[in-house]
């Protein structure tokens, strides 16, 4: 793999290894263990009757379809974590859980209500403010990921890794935004599946997150052969959330 081709690859590794990996270290997030401790899965069979009426397409329940409510890593973690959190917070707003979750992930702040394309572009294009300690930590994280990978794809020394990390980190804004929107959507759908309704505050944010992901600025980041599929699925999800409390 040539160094010029590594930016996208390392951005993905950094995002998984340095961001989502943090969710295993705080009490509000879900881990693989408490996802499966009672064998619960978000599925058509486990859904509330109202959710079964509206969520009839198979993609809604896919654990691997990236656009599906529970298919992305962030959406899945947020949804399963919400179920655990709800056991002790039966009347609290799901937005309280959302805010705590995103803070624990340490994603850069983004206004969940924002739909202005200029401000969204500023967020996704912002440059990372990395100190040397963070860079060194990410170098070690990448080395560890590479050591445990099947094919040891990274063939760079520390100085080369440092340069690529800085370059890659400057392009992670869109992944942070996508992760936050996936979390919002995951929580909104989780409440609907579990309880048969969506509280108005998280419902509004879920609608906003879906509409935001439908903006040309974001939808056009996907390859042509997936873009139409994602758009169709997001539109169907938007219809479900809009009808959820009717």
Buried (B, 14 or more C-beta within 10 A) or exposed (E): EEBEEBBEBBBEBBBBBBBBEBBEEBEBBBBEEBBEEEEBEBEBEEBBEBBBEBBEBEBBBBEEBBBBBBBBBBBBBBBBBBBBBBEEEEEEEBBBBBEBBBEBBEBBEBEBEEEEEEEBBEBBEEEBEBEEEBBBBBBEBBBEBBEEEEEEEBEBEEEEBBBBBBBBBBBBBBBBBBBBBBBBBBBBBBBBBBBBBBBEEBBBBBBBBBEBBBEEBBBEEBEEEEEEBBBEBBEBBBEBBBEBEE
